[in-house]
Amino acid sequence: MIQQPTIIAIDFDGVICDGMIEYFQTAWLTYCEVWSPINSTPSEEIAQSFYRTRPVIEIGWEMPILVRALILGISELNILKDWNIICKKIIQDENLKSENISPLLDNIRDQWIQTDFDGWLRLHRFYPGIIPQLKQWLNPNFPPLIQPIIITTKEERFVRALLQQQNIIMPDGTIYGKGCKRPKYETLRQLLFTPETPPRIWFIEDRLKALLAVEKQPDLTEIRLFLADWGYNTQVEKKFTVSHPKIKLLTLSQFTQDFSHW
């Protein structure tokens, strides 16, 4: 019998929260700052292509690069197949630096929050059942004690702003955001190898690549890995996971049920 977790480590974007519309709007505004297009209004075609290719994004600064790739006419198929190569080529060909794009994107998001916080919030939605489940896990009177941890490439302050809207206050030290500047598997390693009794960790992520990176770590084999099938991933990735011995495909219905259904 599999013991239930003591720590639930969860990605934010694509697992807890769907901010696809906001991602595109922020990516487009950043794109306009970098490339100054004649027409500053994005087409619906570009927006829809962005939504379909969003699963390739690993870090936020790549979003305006994805917009650029679509504007340049690079096919969705090639983007889904060779994103890392395409992204690096655009960066090199156009003499760009990720360390410049990242703060630009964050500043655009910050200004949006400061000037139209309600409007920014309305472009996000939480997947059905996620918020009640988080509240249940955070309830100290709900046995047994389970600690939810958020591991994300999003800025911690943005995560907290969105959760506070839902009356969820995560304790200090339970959100590992972009400021940590380390791979997710390193954060999981830090959680696993604590001075206290090693916890039982279950990690839920919508990016298959992030799960495979954890799976490759020989000292993290005790961590159970789940691909959130409702998140930003492709049918090919879902199909791959079905036959993978270490990564389980998880449905939203299962996520909001007892662990015996996982």
ABEGO torsion letter per residue (X at the ends): XBBBBABBBBBABGAABBAAAAAAAAAAAAAAAAAGBABABBBAAAAAAAAAAAAABABAAAAAAAAAAAAAGBBAAAAAAAAAAAAAAAAAAAGBBAAAAAAAAAAAAAAAAAABAAAAAAABBBBBGAAAAAAAAABAABOBBBBBBBBBABBAAAAAAAAAAAGBBBBBGABBBAAAGBBAAAAAAAAABBABBBBBBBBBBABAAAAAAAAABAAAAABBBBBBAABBBBAAAAAAAAABAABBBBBAAAAABBAAAX
